[in-house]
């Protein structure tokens, strides 16, 4: 699985992207359902899989779930 993090960080910045991904990982740890089918029990891995699959869209200000 390939992550195109460089494309995202040039638009919103590394710090902002990291904060958004951490927020989503915390949501998963608090019981939010995953947006994709995954075999991983690791919330961080799940967040990256959601991002790579296009189910987790990151914009300038908001995380949107499609």
PAROFI-918964 format. One record per atom (N, C-alpha, C, O): x, y, z; atom name; residue number from 0. Coordinates in steps of 0.05 Angstrom, whole numbers, plus 32768, in hexadecimal, padded with zeros to 4 digits. Each point is the difference from the previous one (the first is absolute). Example, Ala and Ser with C-alpha at 12.3 -4.5 7.8 and 13.67 -1.06 7.14 Angstrom:
2
8108 7F8E 809C N 0
7FEE 8018 8000 CA 0
8012 8018 8000 C 0
8015 8000 800D O 0
7FE4 8015 7FE5 N 1
8010 8018 8001 CA 1
7FF1 8016 800E C 1
800A 8016 8004 O 1
END
This chain:
66
8011 7FE9 8000 N 0
7FEF 8017 8000 CA 0
8012 8019 8000 C 0
8013 8001 8010 O 0
7FE8 8012 7FDF N 1
8010 8018 7FFD CA 1
7FF1 8017 800B C 1
7FE9 8005 7FFA O 1
8024 800B 8017 N 2
7FF4 8018 800B CA 2
800E 8018 7FF3 C 2
8018 8001 7FFD O 2
7FD8 8012 7FFA N 3
800A 8017 7FF3 CA 3
8000 8018 8013 C 3
7FF3 8014 7FFC O 3
801C 7FE9 801A N 4
8000 8013 8015 CA 4
800C 801B 7FF7 C 4
7FF8 8015 8008 O 4
801C 7FE9 7FE6 N 5
800D 8018 7FF7 CA 5
7FEC 8013 7FF2 C 5
8002 8018 8003 O 5
7FEB 7FDD 7FEE N 6
7FEC 8011 7FF3 CA 6
7FEF 800E 8014 C 6
7FF9 8017 7FFD O 6
7FFF 7FDB 8019 N 7
7FEF 800C 8014 CA 7
800F 8015 8011 C 7
7FF5 8015 8006 O 7
8024 7FE5 8000 N 8
800F 8013 8012 CA 8
8007 801A 7FF2 C 8
8003 8014 800D O 8
7FFF 7FEB 7FD9 N 9
8007 801A 7FF2 CA 9
7FE7 8012 8000 C 9
8004 8019 7FFE O 9
7FE4 7FDC 8004 N 10
7FE8 8011 8001 CA 10
7FF9 8009 801C C 10
7FF8 8017 8004 O 10
800A 7FD8 8010 N 11
7FF7 8007 801B CA 11
8016 7FFF 8015 C 11
7FFC 800B 8016 O 11
801B 7FEA 7FE4 N 12
8016 8000 8013 CA 12
8001 7FE6 8010 C 12
7FEB 7FF4 8006 O 12
802D 8004 8001 N 13
8004 7FE8 800F CA 13
7FF3 8000 801B C 13
7FF3 7FEC 8008 O 13
800F 802A 8007 N 14
7FF5 8001 801B CA 14
7FE2 7FFE 7FFF C 14
7FF4 7FF1 800F O 14
7FFF 801D 7FDF N 15
7FE3 7FFF 7FFD CA 15
7FF6 7FE4 7FF9 C 15
7FED 7FF6 800B O 15
8020 7FFE 7FE2 N 16
7FF9 7FE5 7FF8 CA 16
8003 7FEC 8017 C 16
7FEF 7FEF 8004 O 16
8027 8013 800A N 17
8005 7FEF 8017 CA 17
7FEA 8003 8015 C 17
7FF6 7FED 800B O 17
8002 802C 7FFB N 18
7FEB 8005 8014 CA 18
7FE6 7FF4 7FF8 C 18
7FF1 7FF5 8010 O 18
8008 800D 7FD6 N 19
7FE7 7FF5 7FF6 CA 19
8001 7FE1 8002 C 19
7FEC 7FF4 8008 O 19
802A 8000 7FF0 N 20
8002 7FE3 8001 CA 20
7FFF 7FF6 801D C 20
7FF4 7FEB 8006 O 20
8018 8023 800D N 21
7FFF 7FF9 801C CA 21
7FE3 8002 800A C 21
7FF7 7FEE 800F O 21
7FFB 8027 7FE9 N 22
7FE4 8003 8009 CA 22
7FEF 7FE8 7FF6 C 22
7FF0 7FF6 800F O 22
8014 8002 7FD8 N 23
7FF1 7FEA 7FF5 CA 23
8007 7FE6 800F C 23
7FEF 7FEF 8005 O 23
802B 800D 8001 N 24
8008 7FE8 800E CA 24
7FF3 7FFF 801C C 24
7FF8 7FEB 8009 O 24
8006 802C 8004 N 25
7FF3 8001 801A CA 25
7FE2 7FF9 7FFD C 25
7FF5 7FF3 8012 O 25
7FFE 8016 7FD9 N 26
7FE4 7FF9 7FFB CA 26
7FFD 7FE2 7FFE C 26
7FED 7FF4 800C O 26
8025 7FFF 7FE6 N 27
7FFF 7FE3 7FFD CA 27
8005 7FF2 801B C 27
7FF2 7FED 8006 O 27
8020 801D 800A N 28
8005 7FF5 801A CA 28
7FE8 8003 8013 C 28
7FFC 7FF0 8012 O 28
7FF5 8025 7FE9 N 29
7FE8 8005 8011 CA 29
7FE7 7FF1 7FF5 C 29
7FEA 8004 800B O 29
801A 7FEB 7FE1 N 30
7FEA 7FF0 7FF6 CA 30
7FF3 8008 7FE6 C 30
7FED 7FF3 7FF8 O 30
801D 8021 7FFB N 31
7FF4 8008 7FE6 CA 31
8005 7FE9 7FEC C 31
8015 7FF3 8001 O 31
7FD8 8008 7FED N 32
8004 7FEB 7FED CA 32
8015 8008 7FEB C 32
8002 8017 7FF8 O 32
800D 7FD5 7FFE N 33
8012 8005 7FEA CA 33
7FF1 8006 7FE7 C 33
7FEA 7FF5 7FFC O 33
8021 801B 7FF2 N 34
7FF3 8007 7FE7 CA 34
8005 7FEB 7FEA C 34
7FF4 8001 7FEB O 34
801D 7FEC 801B N 35
8008 7FEB 7FED CA 35
8000 7FE5 800E C 35
8001 7FFF 8019 O 35
7FFF 7FEC 7FD8 N 36
8004 7FE5 800B CA 36
801E 7FFC 8003 C 36
800F 8004 7FED O 36
7FFA 7FF5 802B N 37
801C 7FFC 8004 CA 37
8005 7FE9 8014 C 37
7FEF 7FFA 8011 O 37
8027 7FF9 7FEC N 38
8008 7FEA 8012 CA 38
8010 800B 8018 C 38
8005 7FF2 8013 O 38
8002 8028 7FEB N 39
8011 800C 8014 CA 39
7FF0 8007 8019 C 39
7FEA 800B 7FFE O 39
8021 7FF0 8019 N 40
7FF4 8009 8019 CA 40
800E 8019 800A C 40
7FF9 800B 8015 O 40
801B 7FFE 7FDC N 41
8010 8018 8007 CA 41
7FF2 8019 7FF5 C 41
7FFD 8002 7FE8 O 41
7FF9 8010 8029 N 42
7FF2 8018 7FF6 CA 42
8011 8011 7FED C 42
7FF5 800C 7FED O 42
8025 7FF6 8018 N 43
8011 8010 7FEF CA 43
8002 7FF4 7FE4 C 43
7FFE 800E 7FEC O 43
8005 7FD8 8013 N 44
8001 7FF2 7FE6 CA 44
7FE5 8004 7FF1 C 44
7FFF 8005 7FE8 O 44
7FEB 7FF9 8027 N 45
7FE6 8003 7FF4 CA 45
7FFC 801C 7FF5 C 45
7FF5 8004 7FEA O 45
8015 8011 8024 N 46
7FFE 801B 7FF6 CA 46
800F 8003 7FE6 C 46
7FF6 800C 7FED O 46
8022 7FE9 8011 N 47
800F 8002 7FE7 CA 47
7FF2 7FF0 7FEA C 47
8001 8009 7FE9 O 47
7FF3 7FE1 801D N 48
7FF1 7FF1 7FEC CA 48
7FE8 8010 7FF7 C 48
7FF9 8000 7FE8 O 48
7FF9 800D 802A N 49
7FE9 8011 7FF9 CA 49
8009 8017 7FED C 49
7FF3 8005 7FEC O 49
8023 8007 801B N 50
800B 8016 7FF0 CA 50
8007 7FF6 7FE4 C 50
7FFA 800D 7FEC O 50
8015 7FDD 8013 N 51
8009 7FF5 7FE6 CA 51
7FE9 7FF7 7FEF C 51
8001 8001 7FE7 O 51
7FE9 7FF5 8025 N 52
7FE9 7FF7 7FF1 CA 52
7FEF 8016 7FF5 C 52
7FEF 7FFC 7FEF O 52
8015 801C 801B N 53
7FF0 8017 7FF7 CA 53
7FE7 8003 8011 C 53
7FF0 8012 7FFA O 53
800C 7FDE 801A N 54
7FE8 8002 8011 CA 54
8002 8017 8014 C 54
7FEC 800A 800A O 54
802D 7FFD 7FFC N 55
8005 8016 8013 CA 55
800B 8017 7FF0 C 55
8017 7FFE 7FF6 O 55
7FDA 8017 8006 N 56
8009 8017 7FF0 CA 56
8009 8016 8013 C 56
7FF2 8007 8013 O 56
8026 8003 7FE8 N 57
800A 8016 8010 CA 57
8001 8019 7FF0 C 57
800B 8002 7FEA O 57
7FE7 8012 8021 N 58
8000 801A 7FF3 CA 58
800F 8014 8011 C 58
800C 7FF8 8014 O 58
7FF3 8021 7FE5 N 59
800E 8015 800E CA 59
7FF9 8002 801E C 59
8011 8004 8011 O 59
7FD5 7FF8 7FF5 N 60
7FF7 8004 801B CA 60
7FF3 7FE8 800D C 60
7FFE 7FFE 8018 O 60
7FF8 7FEF 7FD7 N 61
7FEE 7FEC 800B CA 61
8007 7FE5 7FF6 C 61
800B 7FFC 7FEA O 61
7FEF 7FF0 8026 N 62
8002 7FE4 7FF7 CA 62
7FE4 7FF9 7FF8 C 62
7FED 8003 8010 O 62
800F 7FF3 7FD8 N 63
7FE6 7FF9 7FF7 CA 63
7FFF 7FE2 7FFB C 63
8014 7FF4 7FF7 O 63
7FD6 8000 800F N 64
7FFC 7FE3 7FFC CA 64
7FED 7FFC 7FEA C 64
7FE9 8008 8002 O 64
8020 7FEB 7FE8 N 65
7FEF 7FFC 7FE9 CA 65
7FF0 7FE7 8002 C 65
7FF0 7FFA 7FEE O 65
END
